[in-house]
């Protein structure tokens, strides 16, 4: 089986659509069909079930996909490594982060650089308005992203972003309420999610529902409507609105770690809020060898946990 035919098989096994596979590989649909028929004749069995409605793998095809994928990836990585050596190029990796998370990822960075000293690792900040745009544009190789707190939210996120792969969790931390220093809740030891019904949360523009529920829920656990204030476009606008006592904001504990003395702002623990989770995401099928190596470090050392102490 030729390497190109293996590639066609693996992409079709992922796309389950002949035309999309052809477009992705820049070949004709006829070329895809010929390659699959050739493989099926050589193996002696059907790899795909094709009908008027869809394309799906047979059990034999699924087995072949599992067996070929890892080996094909090793071949691709080896070819890319050889090309880089010939060019005298240094492998690079750009990780997108929201806010100051490059500091929180320091343990991952230390291990990664020890394992891959040849890689030029850089970080780029991405905003919370259309945070996935730099990733889709290829400006970063992988990035941190908010993860919903429950399985239902994760399933919704995966269904909403089919071109992205959700990787391991990198940070777990409490949520807190950021208020004006003069706000009635500012001096409390802690508050509950139900008390958000007496507050005003910011508008965050057009963001997916699974993210909106994390930062700007529409209702309290008891069903009370939570009022909305002005729409904000970045972190500085949020803090300015909070300091002016126009809104309060649900934030991750990193805000308290990095902005503890912001004038006019207080942070109050929320005793019944689920912890915030941040994970790594990347474009499906577009991860580089260095991106996979970075993800492996995260898997090896596990997520970093923070608390309020």
FIVEX-916210 format. One line per field, with one value per residue: x, y, z of N, C-alpha, C in turn; residue number from 1. Coordinates in steps of 0.001 Angstrom, whole numbers, plus 500000, padded with zeros to 6 digits. Layout:
n.px	[X	...]
n.py	[Y	...]
n.pz	[Z	...]
ca.px	[X	...]
ca.py	[Y	...]
ca.pz	[Z	...]
c.px	[X	...]
c.py	[Y	...]
c.pz	[Z	...]
resi	[NUM	...]
This chain:
n.px	[500853	500686	502109	500617	498098	497511	497288	495025	493089	493075	492269	489734	488527	488306	486839	484629	483425	483515	483909	484733	487073	488574	488823	490298	492703	493475	492957	491159	487728	487381	489952	490179	488190	489210	491577	490613	489137	491225	492693	490815	490568	493142	493232	491029	488475	485664	486204	484725	481269	479053	476356	473368	473006	475085	478561	480399	482692	483519	483694	486158	487434	487581	489337	491632	492088	492805	495170	496834	497043	498782	501310	501503	501573	504049	505717	505149	506051	508765	509557	509061	510849	513266	513205	513335	515883	517503	516971	518087	516514	514899	512703	509515	507043	503987	501995	498784	497400	495083	495008	497211	498205	500499	502336	501162	501468	504058	505300	504784	506107	508781	509363	508830	510747	513051	512875	512736	514816	515544	513391	511770	509889	507072	504725	501459	499113	495602	492390	489187	487055	485972	487938	489000	489722	492486	493622	492265	493092	495668	497606	498433	499601	498401	496121	495068	491828	488540	486825	483657	481936	480561	479668	477690	477956	480517	480051	478355	480112	482005	480366	479744	482141	483383	485733	487799	489974	489513	491696	493765	492988	494474	494549	492950	490784	489285	486200	485566	483969	484185	483991	483017	484833	483087	480751	477820	478332	481027	482471	481879	482422	481992	479978	476905	475860	473201	472840	473575	471387	470771	472556	474402	475526	478151	477625	478818	478928	478729	479013	479459	476801	477689	479940	478913	477340	479279	480517	478661	475962	472473	470445	469898	470684	468234	466446	466049	466159	469167	470319	471587	474386	476340	477891	481063	484432	487016	489500	490384	488259	486283	487281	487263	484509	483629	485002	483724	481355	479284	478852	479189	481461	481908	484831	487888	490124	492640	492514	492592	495137	496807	495918	495625	495652	494228	493002	489988	488646	487312	487580	485575	485020	483092	481014	479583	480075	480969	484291	486550	487749	490467	491512	493566	493291	493217	493567	491899	493651	495678	497764	501127	504317	505686	503581	502111	504007	504048	501445	501667	503395	501719	499809	501441	502229	499878	496907	497249	496463	494827	494114	492410	494023]
n.py	[498803	502130	505166	507505	506439	505378	507754	508855	506963	507292	509984	509904	508153	509817	512079	510891	511364	511627	513823	515936	514819	514696	517460	518314	516977	517862	516469	514609	513480	511070	510002	509490	507532	505501	504853	503760	501553	500094	499470	497897	495723	494674	493934	492324	492737	494822	498193	500434	501284	502282	504267	505878	507862	508136	507646	505160	503527	500071	497293	496069	498178	500044	498735	498688	501441	502118	500636	501726	504479	505398	504539	505890	508523	508582	508268	510653	512551	511889	512522	515292	516109	515448	517164	519635	519452	519447	521988	523407	524426	525580	523962	525254	526456	527893	528954	529830	531908	532956	535975	536131	533510	532224	532325	530622	528249	527560	525194	523245	524381	524301	521513	520829	522351	521178	518654	519221	520990	522068	523357	526361	527944	529960	532324	533622	536126	535762	537203	537338	537797	536273	534156	531895	532521	533238	530683	529208	530643	529878	531212	530537	527450	525767	526291	527663	527294	528047	525489	523947	523227	520878	517600	517729	520324	520091	518246	519775	521802	520366	519538	521980	522959	521444	521294	521379	519933	518872	518921	517862	518933	521810	523684	524079	525852	527929	529820	533298	536296	539399	542631	546097	548030	549367	547998	546315	543575	543388	543222	540802	537496	535320	534585	533443	531684	532195	534780	536336	537176	539623	541280	542830	541543	541581	542194	540037	540112	538343	535225	531667	529642	527723	528875	531265	530398	529794	532209	534308	533560	533218	532887	532410	529580	529094	530004	532728	535672	537037	540251	542113	544139	546726	545869	544437	544488	543689	542814	545070	546860	545484	545560	548318	548915	547398	548631	551079	550402	549525	547005	543554	540760	537380	535637	533791	532426	533341	536056	537203	536427	537853	540480	541723	544175	546068	549280	550223	547806	544704	541247	538417	535272	532610	530392	528209	527809	526003	524791	526569	525483	525017	524102	522567	523263	522427	522577	520067	517391	519042	519327	519890	518117	519219	520407	518153	517064	518967	518715	516134	516493	517937	515947	514145	515440	516360	518385	521746	522728	525325	527240	529428	530119]
n.pz	[500000	499046	500377	499904	499390	501879	503327	502054	502795	505645	505952	504739	506518	508662	507708	506451	504022	500608	498834	500540	501516	499172	498598	500818	500450	498029	495636	493110	493489	492246	492354	495085	495403	493730	495078	497484	496560	495459	497774	499120	497392	497593	500291	500542	501523	502478	503374	503866	504253	501850	501035	499791	501641	503550	504508	506085	508335	508095	510432	509823	508498	510597	512311	510701	510485	513150	513367	511402	511896	514014	513098	510645	511538	512808	510605	509189	511072	511129	508511	508463	510421	509209	506989	508306	509385	507111	506118	508114	509994	512981	515080	515943	518301	518999	521562	522380	524861	527379	528952	531801	531678	530790	532840	534724	533436	533785	535000	533022	530862	531745	531848	529187	527747	528729	527628	524928	523845	521452	520408	519631	521812	522152	523520	522971	523593	523593	523055	524865	523236	520425	520832	519610	517076	516345	516512	514546	512363	512136	513531	516041	517432	519275	522014	525206	526655	527891	529602	529794	532890	533215	531872	529925	528931	527825	525781	524199	523471	521940	519851	518755	517831	515584	514114	515821	518299	521588	524177	526974	530358	531763	533823	536934	538947	541562	541178	541494	542688	541210	542314	542755	545157	546781	546624	547937	548431	548707	551122	552158	553489	551851	548943	547393	544408	543990	544871	542757	541443	542470	541357	538613	535666	533159	529618	527126	524436	521322	522108	522380	523806	525651	526740	527712	529839	531684	532491	532412	533487	532738	534573	538091	540284	541493	539655	539252	537258	536003	535819	532963	532076	530494	527330	527092	525784	526351	528873	530351	530015	531393	534066	534465	534334	536489	538640	538579	539642	538018	537097	538214	538124	537224	537708	537127	539617	538995	538543	541076	541823	540094	539927	542511	543822	542457	542021	543627	543378	544528	545570	545978	547429	545932	547275	546272	543599	540658	539986	537850	534695	532537	529339	526751	523299	519798	516206	514550	513196	512391	514100	515076	515308	517554	518909	519653	521335	523398	524391	525356	527530	529249	529759	531099	533487	534540	535437	536729	539951	541643	544592	546941	549034]
ca.px	[500000	501488	501908	499524	496846	497264	496805	493642	492244	492950	491467	488352	488033	487992	485810	483471	482804	484493	484220	485531	488397	489266	489164	491335	493965	493729	492873	489788	486938	487650	491224	489876	487443	490117	492514	489911	488847	492494	493016	489851	490935	494377	492954	490033	487255	485204	486662	483664	479914	478628	474985	472957	472888	476322	479711	480860	483683	483155	484586	487493	487990	487918	490553	492749	492342	493556	496510	497642	497149	499987	502481	501542	501993	505498	506354	505030	506947	510128	509793	509135	512102	514359	513131	513826	517336	518098	516840	518755	515465	514627	511281	508888	505709	503335	500855	497907	496922	494180	495517	498586	498342	501850	502978	500592	501937	505512	505786	504747	507174	510077	509549	508863	512040	514074	512754	512827	515597	515681	512148	511543	508547	506601	503331	500745	497844	494392	491321	488019	486143	486440	489258	489494	490068	493916	493897	491751	493880	497011	498551	498954	499533	497398	495867	494201	490441	487612	486053	482455	482149	479857	479809	476748	478573	481628	479480	477876	481280	482575	479456	479752	483464	483795	487060	488796	490120	489625	492753	493748	492818	495780	494402	491683	490839	487961	485641	485318	483178	484899	483033	483569	485137	481939	479562	477338	478887	482492	483064	481394	483385	481712	478629	476367	475421	471834	472887	473802	470113	470744	473705	474368	476686	478437	477359	480084	478776	478309	479835	478623	476043	478424	480821	478103	476899	480401	480890	477509	474723	471269	469577	470491	470249	466821	465607	465902	466841	470325	470345	472767	474831	476970	478732	482490	485199	488317	489659	490479	486903	485580	487725	486808	483081	483475	485457	482707	480166	478210	478660	480093	481877	482442	486167	488696	490970	493853	492349	493062	496583	497571	495415	495078	495617	493631	492243	488537	488094	487417	487305	484821	484823	481737	481186	478882	480328	481894	485623	486867	488702	491080	492116	494241	492566	493983	492845	491919	494439	496696	498745	502513	505016	505973	502308	501823	504953	503597	500261	502115	503913	500552	499244	502369	502292	498520	496500	497723	495348	495007	493049	492398	494895]
ca.py	[500000	503338	506129	508412	505715	505318	509080	508977	506139	507883	511206	509500	507578	510955	512939	510069	512089	511549	515141	516689	514213	515144	518871	518448	516441	518486	515469	514439	512473	509799	509491	508936	506290	504495	504423	502903	500284	499387	498911	496836	494543	494103	493357	491283	493038	496209	499084	501410	501058	503462	504256	507197	508822	508414	506747	504794	502462	498725	496858	495873	499502	500656	498072	499170	502833	502126	500079	502562	505888	505692	504365	506962	509739	508490	508521	512093	513276	511654	513293	516707	516316	515420	518407	520726	519328	519870	523446	524036	525168	525256	523739	526275	526195	529072	528585	530946	531912	534043	536679	535847	532078	531727	532144	529436	527072	527456	523810	522581	524979	523808	520128	520807	522859	520193	517538	519673	522226	522596	524015	527739	528042	531314	532463	534768	536346	535850	537833	536491	538002	535383	533676	530805	533018	533054	529262	528810	531338	529322	532116	529769	526015	525291	527368	527393	527675	527672	524259	523881	522494	519596	516795	518218	521482	519636	517660	520895	522481	519530	519566	523324	523240	520131	521338	521484	518821	519277	518149	517709	520095	522287	524493	523995	526868	528407	531048	534327	537428	540672	543708	547380	548038	549946	547163	545698	542243	543446	542898	539497	536402	534601	534791	532286	531927	532722	536232	537045	537762	541003	541954	543045	540949	542249	541541	539648	540067	537080	534078	530462	529445	526934	529804	532246	529808	529787	533548	535199	532773	534039	532718	531819	528183	529081	530433	534182	536292	537853	541401	542353	545512	547076	544882	544764	543834	543204	542738	546410	547404	544813	546094	549702	548870	546889	549666	552136	549808	549349	545566	542627	539790	536083	535471	532717	532874	533990	537508	537568	536219	538801	541856	541811	545543	546962	550295	550252	546479	543664	539879	537700	533865	532096	529095	527100	527829	524955	525291	526872	524556	525469	522990	522852	522923	522610	522237	518628	516965	520036	519493	519656	517248	519926	520576	516871	516902	519840	518075	514972	516970	518243	514671	513493	516084	516602	519784	522498	523132	526511	527542	530834	530336]
ca.pz	[500000	498940	501459	499541	499560	503321	503702	501568	503664	506977	505870	504499	507771	509535	507115	506047	502909	499524	498285	501516	501531	497960	498759	501847	499951	496726	494583	492643	494195	491577	492892	496407	495206	493156	496116	498441	495888	495342	499089	499440	496598	498142	501609	500366	502275	502425	504442	504090	503767	501125	500536	499289	502742	504268	504394	507427	508377	508509	511521	509264	508260	511882	512790	509895	510865	514408	513170	510519	512269	514795	512243	509651	512211	513007	509312	508923	511972	510699	507289	508825	511154	508235	506219	509146	509535	505854	506037	509243	510703	514373	515295	516780	518816	519562	522395	522706	526248	527749	530131	532254	531919	530522	534149	535357	532700	533969	535177	531720	530057	532228	531412	527730	527279	529066	526691	523533	523880	520095	519996	520049	522387	522413	523941	522416	524285	522780	523811	525089	522120	519359	521264	518788	515745	516030	516320	513227	511345	512117	514185	517174	517165	520207	522964	526336	526400	528954	529448	530636	534137	533215	530660	528920	528310	526989	524559	523386	522912	520889	518709	518179	517254	515059	513508	516883	519237	522984	524789	528431	531230	532232	535041	537672	539997	541980	540635	542492	542204	541206	542558	543205	546588	547476	546401	549183	548656	548692	552420	552607	553527	550614	548418	546685	543042	544023	545098	541502	541038	542955	540742	537170	535004	531884	528349	526507	522988	520713	522471	522445	525044	526636	527443	528434	531109	532624	532968	532532	533465	532582	535733	539283	540461	541865	538539	539153	536134	536366	534897	532131	531956	529214	526671	527199	524735	526806	530322	530924	530061	532495	535356	534584	534643	537856	539575	538580	540260	537037	536966	538880	537108	537615	537145	537693	540729	538502	538673	542417	541887	539280	540053	543877	544344	541476	542761	543541	543080	545547	545131	547004	547062	545695	547926	545619	542156	540203	539647	536456	534075	531285	528622	525492	522077	518570	514986	514320	512059	512026	515158	514679	516258	518797	519622	520293	522447	524486	524968	526121	528820	530083	530205	532030	534813	535025	535560	537875	540795	542479	545545	547348	550178]
c.px	[500887	501129	500738	498174	496487	496704	495355	492699	492015	492110	490004	487735	487660	486822	484512	482676	483846	484890	485073	486945	489217	489707	490323	492697	494334	493858	491421	489062	487155	488941	491006	489190	488339	491065	491848	489593	490105	492874	492082	490154	492169	494127	491954	488763	486910	485708	485605	482339	479465	477169	474617	472952	474218	477404	480148	481837	483038	484024	486019	488176	488403	489188	491777	493095	493179	495001	497410	497936	498450	501235	502624	502013	503492	506248	506321	505996	508407	510486	509945	510424	513286	514381	513692	515338	518059	518077	517644	517771	515353	513119	510725	507507	505176	502068	500053	497392	496008	494709	496926	498892	499712	502606	502466	501058	503436	505987	505799	505901	508541	510354	509674	510228	513177	514062	513041	513551	515730	514480	512081	510105	508204	505139	502739	499413	496708	493285	490134	486907	486716	487818	489838	489932	491556	494279	493461	492534	495304	498050	499135	498761	498519	497196	495029	492805	489602	486947	484801	482691	481508	480006	478874	477331	479725	481125	478975	479033	481880	481695	479497	481062	484025	485186	488173	488804	490290	490614	492658	493538	494186	495698	493016	491772	489433	487499	485394	484505	484010	483870	483766	483829	483976	480673	479129	477931	480396	483129	482626	482526	483237	480285	478189	475994	474017	471830	473209	472518	469974	471854	473450	475658	476933	477843	478684	479954	478342	479308	478921	477949	476859	479467	480032	477661	478022	480565	479701	476215	473496	470362	470379	470055	468777	465892	465413	466716	467988	470423	471665	473083	475450	477791	480181	483275	486559	488400	489719	489098	486104	485976	487283	485333	482825	483866	484457	481390	478987	477876	479479	480448	482367	483801	486837	489632	492258	493752	492856	494576	497343	497102	494890	494919	495078	492764	490736	487877	488328	487083	486667	484670	483349	481734	480495	479078	481242	483245	485744	487897	489185	491736	492823	493362	493477	493120	493002	492704	495542	497772	500139	503173	505309	504697	501936	502757	504535	502381	500667	502682	502761	499928	500126	502325	500926	498197	497071	496511	495726	493848	493186	493302	496222]
c.py	[501246	504330	507065	507731	505569	506656	509263	508177	506799	509150	510870	508896	508672	511772	512184	510764	512180	512935	515963	516134	514675	516596	519049	518005	517000	517438	515387	513392	511095	509166	508862	507583	505175	503948	503468	501548	499439	498726	497757	495569	493858	493384	492208	491491	494495	496990	500114	500860	502351	503276	505672	508254	509123	507397	506423	503630	501128	498354	496620	497212	500196	500049	498573	500618	502903	501669	501016	503945	506207	505586	505474	508265	509739	508775	510016	512891	513108	512450	514772	517021	516351	516692	519579	520675	519799	521386	524158	524806	524695	525103	524798	525861	527482	528626	529840	530820	533107	534685	536229	534363	531512	531491	530877	528149	526842	526025	523028	523080	524434	522402	520064	521261	521902	519037	517950	521018	522861	523421	525446	527919	529499	531279	533708	534904	536434	536434	536914	536771	537246	534804	532587	531257	532865	531591	528827	529479	530806	530197	531507	528295	525314	526374	526878	527915	527277	526346	524341	522970	521114	518897	517272	519413	521100	519027	518754	521628	521680	519537	520913	523649	521964	520111	521389	520228	519386	518347	518126	519035	520500	523044	524264	524971	527333	529603	532016	535444	538695	541788	545031	547308	548577	549107	546503	544329	542244	543011	541543	538470	535538	534910	533505	532672	532524	534240	537022	537658	539204	541839	542177	542480	541646	541491	541237	539517	538692	535986	532861	530305	528696	527775	530816	531691	529782	531149	534488	534392	533688	533982	532153	530361	528069	529593	531933	534715	537160	539004	541511	543835	545766	545917	545346	543951	543338	543316	544119	547068	546777	545433	547546	549751	548377	547970	550806	551659	549714	547872	544852	541574	538502	535904	534261	533289	533533	535507	537985	537403	537356	540251	542112	543235	546524	547984	550176	548915	545534	542310	539107	536241	533538	530654	527937	527103	526659	525561	525581	525868	525145	524265	523456	522425	523162	522195	520745	518296	517924	520186	519126	518686	517939	520182	519280	516638	517747	519223	516873	515369	517271	516956	514015	514113	516415	518072	520448	523016	524369	526603	529004	531107	530958]
c.pz	[500000	500044	501155	499713	501040	503796	503274	502461	505019	506963	505610	505752	508764	509005	506831	504945	501795	499008	499243	501601	500329	498073	499735	501322	498578	495626	494133	493483	493576	492089	494254	496253	494676	494217	497097	497809	495752	496663	499436	498645	497182	499463	501501	501158	502183	503638	504811	503585	503111	500732	500129	500380	503409	503935	505815	507336	508716	509717	511049	509024	509540	512450	512026	510243	512138	514190	512365	511074	512984	513930	511219	510294	512460	511710	508995	509787	511546	509451	507604	509558	510199	507400	507017	509291	508266	505731	507109	510086	512139	514537	516234	517218	519424	520290	522710	524127	526458	529024	530487	532402	531559	531823	534836	534683	532861	534201	533861	530856	530450	531721	529890	527204	527621	528071	525255	523473	522501	519655	520520	520506	522674	522819	523295	523143	523271	523655	524006	524086	520921	519693	520380	517396	515430	515787	514927	512095	511252	512776	515458	516853	518052	521235	524128	526036	527605	528613	530321	531832	534121	531871	529551	528178	527403	525690	523629	522729	521768	519644	517994	517469	516631	514440	514543	517743	520641	523671	526301	529159	531770	533557	535632	538833	540366	541154	541788	541855	542321	541289	542783	544705	547408	547333	547711	549475	548874	550002	552960	552614	552287	550189	547728	545263	543013	544189	543839	540966	541492	542322	539253	536583	533670	530703	527688	524995	522521	521062	522575	523805	526091	527353	528258	529785	532142	533286	533185	532473	533417	533795	536911	539389	540831	540787	538415	537966	536640	535372	534144	532076	530595	528655	526723	526179	525152	528322	530972	531019	531192	533830	535543	534954	536065	538856	539673	539176	539295	536832	538022	537838	537753	536937	537773	538746	540262	538612	540033	542530	541203	539386	541466	544384	543300	542200	542521	543324	544251	544937	546274	546569	546824	546180	547209	544099	541776	539837	538152	535955	532753	530639	527367	524319	520880	517381	514697	513049	511663	513101	514654	515657	517586	519606	520332	521478	523647	525187	525815	527471	529763	530611	531257	533418	535369	535181	536808	538658	541615	543478	545960	548535	549758]
resi	[1	2	3	4	5	6	7	8	9	10	11	12	13	14	15	16	17	18	19	20	21	22	23	24	25	26	27	28	29	30	31	32	33	34	35	36	37	38	39	40	41	42	43	44	45	46	47	48	49	50	51	52	53	54	55	56	57	58	59	60	61	62	63	64	65	66	67	68	69	70	71	72	73	74	75	76	77	78	79	80	81	82	83	84	85	86	87	88	89	90	91	92	93	94	95	96	97	98	99	100	101	102	103	104	105	106	107	108	109	110	111	112	113	114	115	116	117	118	119	120	121	122	123	124	125	126	127	128	129	130	131	132	133	134	135	136	137	138	139	140	141	142	143	144	145	146	147	148	149	150	151	152	153	154	155	156	157	158	159	160	161	162	163	164	165	166	167	168	169	170	171	172	173	174	175	176	177	178	179	180	181	182	183	184	185	186	187	188	189	190	191	192	193	194	195	196	197	198	199	200	201	202	203	204	205	206	207	208	209	210	211	212	213	214	215	216	217	218	219	220	221	222	223	224	225	226	227	228	229	230	231	232	233	234	235	236	237	238	239	240	241	242	243	244	245	246	247	248	249	250	251	252	253	254	255	256	257	258	259	260	261	262	263	264	265	266	267	268	269	270	271	272	273	274	275	276	277	278	279	280	281	282	283	284	285	286	287	288	289	290	291	292	293	294	295	296	297	298	299	300	301	302	303	304	305	306	307	308	309]
